[in-house]
Amino acid sequence: YFLARRLARPHKPMSWGIVYNKETGRPLSQVIARVFEPKYNKLLETQVTDAKGRYAFTLGPNQYYATFQKEGFTQKNIDPIDYSQSIEPKGFADEIPLEAQKISSQE
């Protein structure tokens, strides 16, 4: 009975987004995640990822863009995030790969 109940229950959607290192696949902590409203370029919310690289934003019906940055990595921009057709607030939580910056050696 318990196995059938477990298999019949739908999976919950992922409630956390994860920022990870593109080369290694490991989660990145201390990444600064920001969400902006593009019309006036207004910062709405800032979060710092935890030790497991997790973050999440709740966004209302509008258009947004997000930036993810960490020292030693190339900044990643997600544009557009379009929730303008949504009636209720929705969670924004994607998997975001960050690339390590290439260090150029000057001789």
Biopython code that builds the backbone (N, CA, C, O; Angstrom):
import numpy as np
from Bio.PDB.StructureBuilder import StructureBuilder

atoms = [
    (1, "TYR", "N", (0.820, -1.198, 0.000)),
    (1, "TYR", "CA", (0.000, 0.000, 0.000)),
    (1, "TYR", "C", (0.863, 1.260, 0.000)),
    (1, "TYR", "O", (0.615, 2.182, -0.778)),
    (2, "PHE", "N", (1.873, 1.304, 0.868)),
    (2, "PHE", "CA", (2.706, 2.499, 0.971)),
    (2, "PHE", "C", (3.507, 2.751, -0.303)),
    (2, "PHE", "O", (3.691, 3.901, -0.701)),
    (3, "LEU", "N", (3.982, 1.688, -0.943)),
    (3, "LEU", "CA", (4.713, 1.845, -2.195)),
    (3, "LEU", "C", (3.792, 2.406, -3.285)),
    (3, "LEU", "O", (4.177, 3.319, -4.016)),
    (4, "ALA", "N", (2.586, 1.861, -3.389)),
    (4, "ALA", "CA", (1.641, 2.353, -4.397)),
    (4, "ALA", "C", (1.280, 3.813, -4.114)),
    (4, "ALA", "O", (1.159, 4.615, -5.040)),
    (5, "ARG", "N", (1.112, 4.147, -2.859)),
    (5, "ARG", "CA", (0.781, 5.536, -2.501)),
    (5, "ARG", "C", (1.936, 6.464, -2.855)),
    (5, "ARG", "O", (1.722, 7.561, -3.371)),
    (6, "ARG", "N", (3.154, 6.022, -2.577)),
    (6, "ARG", "CA", (4.341, 6.842, -2.869)),
    (6, "ARG", "C", (4.494, 7.057, -4.376)),
    (6, "ARG", "O", (4.816, 8.163, -4.810)),
    (7, "LEU", "N", (4.270, 6.027, -5.165)),
    (7, "LEU", "CA", (4.421, 6.128, -6.609)),
    (7, "LEU", "C", (3.289, 6.926, -7.239)),
    (7, "LEU", "O", (3.489, 7.553, -8.279)),
    (8, "ALA", "N", (2.101, 6.917, -6.634)),
    (8, "ALA", "CA", (0.960, 7.626, -7.194)),
    (8, "ALA", "C", (0.993, 9.117, -6.881)),
    (8, "ALA", "O", (0.373, 9.911, -7.588)),
    (9, "ARG", "N", (1.696, 9.496, -5.848)),
    (9, "ARG", "CA", (1.744, 10.909, -5.465)),
    (9, "ARG", "C", (2.602, 11.682, -6.464)),
    (9, "ARG", "O", (3.718, 11.262, -6.769)),
    (10, "PRO", "N", (2.102, 12.799, -6.974)),
    (10, "PRO", "CA", (2.902, 13.587, -7.919)),
    (10, "PRO", "C", (4.087, 14.237, -7.222)),
    (10, "PRO", "O", (4.020, 14.582, -6.042)),
    (11, "HIS", "N", (5.166, 14.398, -7.965)),
    (11, "HIS", "CA", (6.357, 15.033, -7.414)),
    (11, "HIS", "C", (6.134, 16.531, -7.288)),
    (11, "HIS", "O", (5.506, 17.158, -8.142)),
    (12, "LYS", "N", (6.655, 17.084, -6.218)),
    (12, "LYS", "CA", (6.577, 18.528, -6.043)),
    (12, "LYS", "C", (7.537, 19.190, -7.013)),
    (12, "LYS", "O", (8.606, 18.650, -7.297)),
    (13, "PRO", "N", (7.170, 20.345, -7.520)),
    (13, "PRO", "CA", (8.115, 21.060, -8.377)),
    (13, "PRO", "C", (9.305, 21.530, -7.551)),
    (13, "PRO", "O", (9.195, 21.733, -6.342)),
    (14, "MET", "N", (10.438, 21.700, -8.217)),
    (14, "MET", "CA", (11.648, 22.140, -7.529)),
    (14, "MET", "C", (11.399, 23.524, -6.934)),
    (14, "MET", "O", (11.019, 24.452, -7.647)),
    (15, "SER", "N", (11.613, 23.659, -5.638)),
    (15, "SER", "CA", (11.335, 24.927, -4.995)),
    (15, "SER", "C", (12.576, 25.806, -4.903)),
    (15, "SER", "O", (12.466, 26.990, -4.585)),
    (16, "TRP", "N", (13.734, 25.261, -5.169)),
    (16, "TRP", "CA", (14.984, 26.013, -5.132)),
    (16, "TRP", "C", (15.648, 25.983, -6.497)),
    (16, "TRP", "O", (15.635, 24.966, -7.189)),
    (17, "GLY", "N", (16.227, 27.111, -6.870)),
    (17, "GLY", "CA", (17.105, 27.134, -8.022)),
    (17, "GLY", "C", (18.518, 26.840, -7.525)),
    (17, "GLY", "O", (18.815, 27.040, -6.347)),
    (18, "ILE", "N", (19.377, 26.374, -8.402)),
    (18, "ILE", "CA", (20.750, 26.050, -8.010)),
    (18, "ILE", "C", (21.711, 26.704, -8.979)),
    (18, "ILE", "O", (21.545, 26.618, -10.196)),
    (19, "VAL", "N", (22.723, 27.364, -8.423)),
    (19, "VAL", "CA", (23.807, 27.928, -9.222)),
    (19, "VAL", "C", (24.978, 26.972, -9.072)),
    (19, "VAL", "O", (25.360, 26.613, -7.959)),
    (20, "TYR", "N", (25.550, 26.559, -10.213)),
    (20, "TYR", "CA", (26.629, 25.575, -10.157)),
    (20, "TYR", "C", (27.759, 25.942, -11.116)),
    (20, "TYR", "O", (27.583, 26.731, -12.045)),
    (21, "ASN", "N", (28.917, 25.351, -10.865)),
    (21, "ASN", "CA", (30.092, 25.530, -11.709)),
    (21, "ASN", "C", (29.883, 24.716, -12.981)),
    (21, "ASN", "O", (29.679, 23.503, -12.920)),
    (22, "LYS", "N", (29.933, 25.377, -14.125)),
    (22, "LYS", "CA", (29.658, 24.715, -15.398)),
    (22, "LYS", "C", (30.659, 23.597, -15.688)),
    (22, "LYS", "O", (30.283, 22.560, -16.236)),
    (23, "GLU", "N", (31.925, 23.794, -15.328)),
    (23, "GLU", "CA", (32.952, 22.792, -15.623)),
    (23, "GLU", "C", (32.860, 21.572, -14.715)),
    (23, "GLU", "O", (33.002, 20.444, -15.187)),
    (24, "THR", "N", (32.625, 21.777, -13.413)),
    (24, "THR", "CA", (32.651, 20.670, -12.466)),
    (24, "THR", "C", (31.274, 20.144, -12.099)),
    (24, "THR", "O", (31.144, 19.005, -11.650)),
    (25, "GLY", "N", (30.228, 20.975, -12.288)),
    (25, "GLY", "CA", (28.884, 20.572, -11.901)),
    (25, "GLY", "C", (28.610, 20.724, -10.421)),
    (25, "GLY", "O", (27.528, 20.361, -9.958)),
    (26, "ARG", "N", (29.561, 21.254, -9.663)),
    (26, "ARG", "CA", (29.389, 21.420, -8.213)),
    (26, "ARG", "C", (28.645, 22.715, -7.907)),
    (26, "ARG", "O", (28.850, 23.720, -8.589)),
    (27, "PRO", "N", (27.781, 22.705, -6.886)),
    (27, "PRO", "CA", (27.058, 23.921, -6.508)),
    (27, "PRO", "C", (28.013, 25.013, -6.031)),
    (27, "PRO", "O", (29.060, 24.724, -5.452)),
    (28, "LEU", "N", (27.643, 26.263, -6.280)),
    (28, "LEU", "CA", (28.462, 27.404, -5.872)),
    (28, "LEU", "C", (27.770, 28.170, -4.757)),
    (28, "LEU", "O", (26.620, 28.585, -4.899)),
    (29, "SER", "N", (28.471, 28.356, -3.652)),
    (29, "SER", "CA", (27.941, 29.172, -2.563)),
    (29, "SER", "C", (28.411, 30.607, -2.736)),
    (29, "SER", "O", (29.337, 30.882, -3.500)),
    (30, "GLN", "N", (27.770, 31.510, -2.025)),
    (30, "GLN", "CA", (28.131, 32.925, -2.021)),
    (30, "GLN", "C", (28.025, 33.596, -3.392)),
    (30, "GLN", "O", (28.770, 34.532, -3.685)),
    (31, "VAL", "N", (27.101, 33.121, -4.232)),
    (31, "VAL", "CA", (26.814, 33.778, -5.500)),
    (31, "VAL", "C", (25.750, 34.841, -5.226)),
    (31, "VAL", "O", (24.759, 34.570, -4.547)),
    (32, "ILE", "N", (25.953, 36.037, -5.750)),
    (32, "ILE", "CA", (24.987, 37.116, -5.567)),
    (32, "ILE", "C", (23.965, 37.042, -6.694)),
    (32, "ILE", "O", (24.304, 37.188, -7.868)),
    (33, "ALA", "N", (22.709, 36.813, -6.320)),
    (33, "ALA", "CA", (21.609, 36.723, -7.279)),
    (33, "ALA", "C", (20.729, 37.957, -7.101)),
    (33, "ALA", "O", (20.306, 38.279, -5.991)),
    (34, "ARG", "N", (20.462, 38.638, -8.210)),
    (34, "ARG", "CA", (19.646, 39.856, -8.162)),
    (34, "ARG", "C", (18.545, 39.783, -9.210)),
    (34, "ARG", "O", (18.743, 39.251, -10.302)),
    (35, "VAL", "N", (17.368, 40.333, -8.858)),
    (35, "VAL", "CA", (16.242, 40.432, -9.792)),
    (35, "VAL", "C", (15.927, 41.905, -9.989)),
    (35, "VAL", "O", (15.842, 42.673, -9.030)),
    (36, "PHE", "N", (15.753, 42.292, -11.266)),
    (36, "PHE", "CA", (15.483, 43.675, -11.637)),
    (36, "PHE", "C", (14.180, 43.778, -12.413)),
    (36, "PHE", "O", (13.753, 42.825, -13.064)),
    (37, "GLU", "N", (13.555, 44.944, -12.335)),
    (37, "GLU", "CA", (12.417, 45.303, -13.160)),
    (37, "GLU", "C", (13.000, 46.115, -14.318)),
    (37, "GLU", "O", (13.596, 47.164, -14.075)),
    (38, "PRO", "N", (12.850, 45.665, -15.573)),
    (38, "PRO", "CA", (13.572, 46.287, -16.686)),
    (38, "PRO", "C", (13.111, 47.683, -17.101)),
    (38, "PRO", "O", (13.910, 48.451, -17.637)),
    (39, "LYS", "N", (11.861, 48.028, -16.872)),
    (39, "LYS", "CA", (11.356, 49.317, -17.361)),
    (39, "LYS", "C", (12.160, 50.485, -16.779)),
    (39, "LYS", "O", (12.537, 51.404, -17.506)),
    (40, "TYR", "N", (12.418, 50.447, -15.487)),
    (40, "TYR", "CA", (13.196, 51.503, -14.837)),
    (40, "TYR", "C", (14.548, 50.999, -14.331)),
    (40, "TYR", "O", (15.265, 51.714, -13.633)),
    (41, "ASN", "N", (14.885, 49.762, -14.690)),
    (41, "ASN", "CA", (16.143, 49.141, -14.270)),
    (41, "ASN", "C", (16.266, 49.131, -12.744)),
    (41, "ASN", "O", (17.337, 49.387, -12.193)),
    (42, "LYS", "N", (15.161, 48.833, -12.082)),
    (42, "LYS", "CA", (15.080, 48.904, -10.627)),
    (42, "LYS", "C", (15.396, 47.549, -10.003)),
    (42, "LYS", "O", (14.828, 46.526, -10.386)),
    (43, "LEU", "N", (16.326, 47.561, -9.020)),
    (43, "LEU", "CA", (16.648, 46.349, -8.276)),
    (43, "LEU", "C", (15.490, 46.030, -7.340)),
    (43, "LEU", "O", (15.086, 46.877, -6.543)),
    (44, "LEU", "N", (14.949, 44.806, -7.432)),
    (44, "LEU", "CA", (13.821, 44.413, -6.592)),
    (44, "LEU", "C", (14.241, 43.563, -5.411)),
    (44, "LEU", "O", (13.721, 43.730, -4.307)),
    (45, "GLU", "N", (15.185, 42.646, -5.633)),
    (45, "GLU", "CA", (15.592, 41.750, -4.548)),
    (45, "GLU", "C", (16.992, 41.210, -4.813)),
    (45, "GLU", "O", (17.388, 40.994, -5.958)),
    (46, "THR", "N", (17.726, 40.999, -3.728)),
    (46, "THR", "CA", (19.061, 40.416, -3.798)),
    (46, "THR", "C", (19.122, 39.243, -2.836)),
    (46, "THR", "O", (18.612, 39.323, -1.718)),
    (47, "GLN", "N", (19.744, 38.154, -3.268)),
    (47, "GLN", "CA", (19.964, 36.995, -2.406)),
    (47, "GLN", "C", (21.380, 36.500, -2.622)),
    (47, "GLN", "O", (21.988, 36.743, -3.664)),
    (48, "VAL", "N", (21.901, 35.796, -1.613)),
    (48, "VAL", "CA", (23.205, 35.144, -1.717)),
    (48, "VAL", "C", (22.951, 33.652, -1.566)),
    (48, "VAL", "O", (22.274, 33.222, -0.632)),
    (49, "THR", "N", (23.497, 32.858, -2.495)),
    (49, "THR", "CA", (23.249, 31.416, -2.452)),
    (49, "THR", "C", (23.873, 30.806, -1.204)),
    (49, "THR", "O", (24.894, 31.279, -0.704)),
    (50, "ASP", "N", (23.237, 29.743, -0.711)),
    (50, "ASP", "CA", (23.733, 29.060, 0.472)),
    (50, "ASP", "C", (24.840, 28.071, 0.098)),
    (50, "ASP", "O", (25.301, 28.063, -1.043)),
    (51, "ALA", "N", (25.261, 27.249, 1.037)),
    (51, "ALA", "CA", (26.360, 26.303, 0.811)),
    (51, "ALA", "C", (26.046, 25.283, -0.276)),
    (51, "ALA", "O", (26.961, 24.702, -0.860)),
    (52, "LYS", "N", (24.766, 25.058, -0.552)),
    (52, "LYS", "CA", (24.365, 24.113, -1.600)),
    (52, "LYS", "C", (24.029, 24.827, -2.906)),
    (52, "LYS", "O", (23.504, 24.200, -3.826)),
    (53, "GLY", "N", (24.322, 26.130, -3.009)),
    (53, "GLY", "CA", (24.086, 26.890, -4.235)),
    (53, "GLY", "C", (22.640, 27.246, -4.469)),
    (53, "GLY", "O", (22.272, 27.577, -5.596)),
    (54, "ARG", "N", (21.794, 27.191, -3.437)),
    (54, "ARG", "CA", (20.356, 27.370, -3.610)),
    (54, "ARG", "C", (19.929, 28.837, -3.499)),
    (54, "ARG", "O", (20.518, 29.627, -2.761)),
    (55, "TYR", "N", (18.882, 29.169, -4.262)),
    (55, "TYR", "CA", (18.249, 30.483, -4.220)),
    (55, "TYR", "C", (16.813, 30.318, -4.700)),
    (55, "TYR", "O", (16.477, 29.300, -5.304)),
    (56, "ALA", "N", (15.966, 31.304, -4.438)),
    (56, "ALA", "CA", (14.598, 31.311, -4.971)),
    (56, "ALA", "C", (14.029, 32.715, -4.836)),
    (56, "ALA", "O", (14.276, 33.406, -3.848)),
    (57, "PHE", "N", (13.269, 33.126, -5.837)),
    (57, "PHE", "CA", (12.580, 34.411, -5.825)),
    (57, "PHE", "C", (11.102, 34.171, -6.080)),
    (57, "PHE", "O", (10.741, 33.260, -6.826)),
    (58, "THR", "N", (10.244, 34.978, -5.470)),
    (58, "THR", "CA", (8.823, 34.971, -5.772)),
    (58, "THR", "C", (8.522, 36.261, -6.517)),
    (58, "THR", "O", (8.750, 37.357, -6.006)),
    (59, "LEU", "N", (8.000, 36.112, -7.742)),
    (59, "LEU", "CA", (7.790, 37.262, -8.615)),
    (59, "LEU", "C", (6.324, 37.382, -9.012)),
    (59, "LEU", "O", (5.669, 36.381, -9.301)),
    (60, "GLY", "N", (5.818, 38.601, -9.025)),
    (60, "GLY", "CA", (4.444, 38.873, -9.419)),
    (60, "GLY", "C", (4.314, 38.974, -10.928)),
    (60, "GLY", "O", (5.288, 38.771, -11.653)),
    (61, "PRO", "N", (3.115, 39.287, -11.405)),
    (61, "PRO", "CA", (2.888, 39.386, -12.851)),
    (61, "PRO", "C", (3.563, 40.627, -13.432)),
    (61, "PRO", "O", (3.084, 41.748, -13.258)),
    (62, "ASN", "N", (4.665, 40.414, -14.113)),
    (62, "ASN", "CA", (5.442, 41.493, -14.728)),
    (62, "ASN", "C", (6.573, 40.847, -15.524)),
    (62, "ASN", "O", (6.652, 39.622, -15.612)),
    (63, "GLN", "N", (7.443, 41.667, -16.099)),
    (63, "GLN", "CA", (8.661, 41.167, -16.742)),
    (63, "GLN", "C", (9.843, 41.526, -15.862)),
    (63, "GLN", "O", (9.845, 42.564, -15.199)),
    (64, "TYR", "N", (10.849, 40.660, -15.860)),
    (64, "TYR", "CA", (12.019, 40.834, -15.011)),
    (64, "TYR", "C", (13.254, 40.375, -15.762)),
    (64, "TYR", "O", (13.166, 39.772, -16.831)),
    (65, "TYR", "N", (14.422, 40.677, -15.173)),
    (65, "TYR", "CA", (15.656, 40.013, -15.565)),
    (65, "TYR", "C", (16.472, 39.777, -14.308)),
    (65, "TYR", "O", (16.296, 40.468, -13.305)),
    (66, "ALA", "N", (17.360, 38.803, -14.365)),
    (66, "ALA", "CA", (18.148, 38.421, -13.199)),
    (66, "ALA", "C", (19.620, 38.375, -13.562)),
    (66, "ALA", "O", (19.984, 38.086, -14.702)),
    (67, "THR", "N", (20.467, 38.663, -12.574)),
    (67, "THR", "CA", (21.917, 38.540, -12.756)),
    (67, "THR", "C", (22.461, 37.649, -11.645)),
    (67, "THR", "O", (21.953, 37.645, -10.523)),
    (68, "PHE", "N", (23.505, 36.895, -11.983)),
    (68, "PHE", "CA", (24.171, 36.014, -11.035)),
    (68, "PHE", "C", (25.663, 36.279, -11.158)),
    (68, "PHE", "O", (26.224, 36.157, -12.247)),
    (69, "GLN", "N", (26.316, 36.643, -10.052)),
    (69, "GLN", "CA", (27.743, 36.922, -10.136)),
    (69, "GLN", "C", (28.482, 36.440, -8.896)),
    (69, "GLN", "O", (27.974, 36.464, -7.774)),
    (70, "LYS", "N", (29.698, 36.004, -9.158)),
    (70, "LYS", "CA", (30.609, 35.533, -8.120)),
    (70, "LYS", "C", (32.015, 35.844, -8.587)),
    (70, "LYS", "O", (32.332, 35.714, -9.770)),
    (71, "GLU", "N", (32.858, 36.256, -7.653)),
    (71, "GLU", "CA", (34.244, 36.578, -7.998)),
    (71, "GLU", "C", (34.924, 35.343, -8.576)),
    (71, "GLU", "O", (34.822, 34.244, -8.030)),
    (72, "GLY", "N", (35.624, 35.547, -9.695)),
    (72, "GLY", "CA", (36.310, 34.452, -10.370)),
    (72, "GLY", "C", (35.459, 33.763, -11.431)),
    (72, "GLY", "O", (35.933, 32.848, -12.104)),
    (73, "PHE", "N", (34.205, 34.195, -11.586)),
    (73, "PHE", "CA", (33.299, 33.601, -12.558)),
    (73, "PHE", "C", (32.715, 34.695, -13.437)),
    (73, "PHE", "O", (32.609, 35.847, -13.015)),
    (74, "THR", "N", (32.332, 34.335, -14.666)),
    (74, "THR", "CA", (31.696, 35.270, -15.585)),
    (74, "THR", "C", (30.248, 35.489, -15.155)),
    (74, "THR", "O", (29.537, 34.533, -14.847)),
    (75, "GLN", "N", (29.815, 36.744, -15.136)),
    (75, "GLN", "CA", (28.439, 37.058, -14.740)),
    (75, "GLN", "C", (27.459, 36.449, -15.731)),
    (75, "GLN", "O", (27.693, 36.466, -16.939)),
    (76, "LYS", "N", (26.360, 35.913, -15.212)),
    (76, "LYS", "CA", (25.306, 35.311, -16.045)),
    (76, "LYS", "C", (24.053, 36.160, -15.920)),
    (76, "LYS", "O", (23.629, 36.488, -14.812)),
    (77, "ASN", "N", (23.456, 36.518, -17.057)),
    (77, "ASN", "CA", (22.207, 37.283, -17.084)),
    (77, "ASN", "C", (21.098, 36.417, -17.659)),
    (77, "ASN", "O", (21.290, 35.735, -18.665)),
    (78, "ILE", "N", (19.943, 36.447, -17.018)),
    (78, "ILE", "CA", (18.753, 35.759, -17.514)),
    (78, "ILE", "C", (17.761, 36.847, -17.913)),
    (78, "ILE", "O", (17.236, 37.560, -17.058)),
    (79, "ASP", "N", (17.509, 36.970, -19.206)),
    (79, "ASP", "CA", (16.661, 38.050, -19.701)),
    (79, "ASP", "C", (15.936, 37.575, -20.950)),
    (79, "ASP", "O", (16.614, 37.114, -21.867)),
    (80, "PRO", "N", (14.662, 37.646, -21.059)),
    (80, "PRO", "CA", (13.704, 38.139, -20.078)),
    (80, "PRO", "C", (13.145, 37.003, -19.227)),
    (80, "PRO", "O", (13.215, 35.834, -19.604)),
    (81, "ILE", "N", (12.600, 37.359, -18.097)),
    (81, "ILE", "CA", (11.771, 36.469, -17.281)),
    (81, "ILE", "C", (10.376, 37.076, -17.398)),
    (81, "ILE", "O", (10.095, 38.119, -16.807)),
    (82, "ASP", "N", (9.515, 36.431, -18.152)),
    (82, "ASP", "CA", (8.206, 37.028, -18.464)),
    (82, "ASP", "C", (7.090, 36.308, -17.718)),
    (82, "ASP", "O", (6.677, 35.214, -18.101)),
    (83, "TYR", "N", (6.608, 36.932, -16.653)),
    (83, "TYR", "CA", (5.466, 36.431, -15.899)),
    (83, "TYR", "C", (4.267, 37.369, -16.079)),
    (83, "TYR", "O", (3.344, 37.352, -15.265)),
    (84, "SER", "N", (4.273, 38.181, -17.131)),
    (84, "SER", "CA", (3.211, 39.176, -17.322)),
    (84, "SER", "C", (1.845, 38.535, -17.572)),
    (84, "SER", "O", (0.823, 39.168, -17.308)),
    (85, "GLN", "N", (1.799, 37.321, -18.065)),
    (85, "GLN", "CA", (0.519, 36.642, -18.299)),
    (85, "GLN", "C", (0.031, 35.886, -17.074)),
    (85, "GLN", "O", (-1.081, 35.357, -17.072)),
    (86, "SER", "N", (0.848, 35.830, -16.038)),
    (86, "SER", "CA", (0.492, 35.113, -14.819)),
    (86, "SER", "C", (-0.448, 35.954, -13.962)),
    (86, "SER", "O", (-0.295, 37.173, -13.886)),
    (87, "ILE", "N", (-1.399, 35.323, -13.331)),
    (87, "ILE", "CA", (-2.354, 36.029, -12.479)),
    (87, "ILE", "C", (-1.803, 36.143, -11.055)),
    (87, "ILE", "O", (-1.935, 37.189, -10.418)),
    (88, "GLU", "N", (-1.193, 35.078, -10.562)),
    (88, "GLU", "CA", (-0.679, 35.052, -9.200)),
    (88, "GLU", "C", (0.843, 35.059, -9.215)),
    (88, "GLU", "O", (1.455, 34.739, -10.234)),
    (89, "PRO", "N", (1.462, 35.424, -8.082)),
    (89, "PRO", "CA", (2.927, 35.366, -7.999)),
    (89, "PRO", "C", (3.435, 33.947, -8.252)),
    (89, "PRO", "O", (2.801, 32.965, -7.865)),
    (90, "LYS", "N", (4.583, 33.861, -8.904)),
    (90, "LYS", "CA", (5.201, 32.577, -9.230)),
    (90, "LYS", "C", (6.632, 32.567, -8.710)),
    (90, "LYS", "O", (7.257, 33.612, -8.529)),
    (91, "GLY", "N", (7.119, 31.390, -8.481)),
    (91, "GLY", "CA", (8.503, 31.242, -8.050)),
    (91, "GLY", "C", (9.440, 31.191, -9.245)),
    (91, "GLY", "O", (9.140, 30.554, -10.254)),
    (92, "PHE", "N", (10.574, 31.863, -9.125)),
    (92, "PHE", "CA", (11.618, 31.764, -10.145)),
    (92, "PHE", "C", (12.775, 31.013, -9.512)),
    (92, "PHE", "O", (13.379, 31.488, -8.550)),
    (93, "ALA", "N", (13.086, 29.842, -10.050)),
    (93, "ALA", "CA", (14.143, 29.003, -9.512)),
    (93, "ALA", "C", (14.641, 28.086, -10.629)),
    (93, "ALA", "O", (14.095, 27.001, -10.832)),
    (94, "ASP", "N", (15.663, 28.511, -11.342)),
    (94, "ASP", "CA", (16.239, 27.726, -12.428)),
    (94, "ASP", "C", (17.611, 27.209, -12.036)),
    (94, "ASP", "O", (18.187, 27.632, -11.034)),
    (95, "GLU", "N", (18.123, 26.293, -12.837)),
    (95, "GLU", "CA", (19.512, 25.857, -12.680)),
    (95, "GLU", "C", (20.368, 26.801, -13.510)),
    (95, "GLU", "O", (20.147, 26.946, -14.713)),
    (96, "ILE", "N", (21.347, 27.446, -12.874)),
    (96, "ILE", "CA", (22.162, 28.461, -13.518)),
    (96, "ILE", "C", (23.623, 28.012, -13.524)),
    (96, "ILE", "O", (24.227, 27.905, -12.457)),
    (97, "PRO", "N", (24.214, 27.743, -14.706)),
    (97, "PRO", "CA", (25.634, 27.393, -14.766)),
    (97, "PRO", "C", (26.489, 28.664, -14.867)),
    (97, "PRO", "O", (26.183, 29.557, -15.657)),
    (98, "LEU", "N", (27.550, 28.742, -14.075)),
    (98, "LEU", "CA", (28.500, 29.853, -14.175)),
    (98, "LEU", "C", (29.832, 29.310, -14.669)),
    (98, "LEU", "O", (30.294, 28.260, -14.224)),
    (99, "GLU", "N", (30.444, 30.044, -15.599)),
    (99, "GLU", "CA", (31.747, 29.661, -16.150)),
    (99, "GLU", "C", (32.855, 30.370, -15.389)),
    (99, "GLU", "O", (32.761, 31.561, -15.092)),
    (100, "ALA", "N", (33.908, 29.620, -15.078)),
    (100, "ALA", "CA", (35.078, 30.238, -14.448)),
    (100, "ALA", "C", (35.738, 31.176, -15.464)),
    (100, "ALA", "O", (35.830, 30.863, -16.651)),
    (101, "GLN", "N", (36.194, 32.331, -14.971)),
    (101, "GLN", "CA", (36.863, 33.282, -15.870)),
    (101, "GLN", "C", (38.223, 32.717, -16.265)),
    (101, "GLN", "O", (38.922, 32.087, -15.472)),
    (102, "LYS", "N", (38.561, 32.966, -17.509)),
    (102, "LYS", "CA", (39.867, 32.551, -18.018)),
    (102, "LYS", "C", (40.889, 33.580, -17.595)),
    (102, "LYS", "O", (40.705, 34.778, -17.809)),
    (103, "ILE", "N", (41.955, 33.115, -17.001)),
    (103, "ILE", "CA", (43.019, 34.028, -16.561)),
    (103, "ILE", "C", (44.021, 34.124, -17.705)),
    (103, "ILE", "O", (44.623, 33.129, -18.109)),
    (104, "SER", "N", (44.188, 35.350, -18.223)),
    (104, "SER", "CA", (45.127, 35.534, -19.326)),
    (104, "SER", "C", (46.491, 35.865, -18.734)),
    (104, "SER", "O", (46.626, 36.744, -17.883)),
    (105, "SER", "N", (47.479, 35.147, -19.200)),
    (105, "SER", "CA", (48.850, 35.407, -18.720)),
    (105, "SER", "C", (49.519, 36.378, -19.675)),
    (105, "SER", "O", (49.567, 36.156, -20.885)),
    (106, "GLN", "N", (50.026, 37.444, -19.114)),
    (106, "GLN", "CA", (50.716, 38.439, -19.932)),
    (106, "GLN", "C", (52.214, 38.319, -19.661)),
    (106, "GLN", "O", (52.651, 38.337, -18.510)),
    (107, "GLU", "N", (52.980, 38.197, -20.716)),
    (107, "GLU", "CA", (54.419, 38.026, -20.555)),
    (107, "GLU", "C", (55.164, 39.217, -21.077)),
    (107, "GLU", "O", (56.393, 39.248, -21.024)),
]
sb = StructureBuilder()
sb.init_structure("model")
sb.init_model(0)
sb.init_chain("A")
sb.init_seg("    ")
for serial, (resi, resn, name, xyz) in enumerate(atoms, 1):
    if name == "N":
        sb.init_residue(resn, " ", resi, " ")
    sb.init_atom(name, np.array(xyz, "f"), 0.0, 1.0, " ", f" {name:<3s}", serial, name[0])
structure = sb.get_structure()
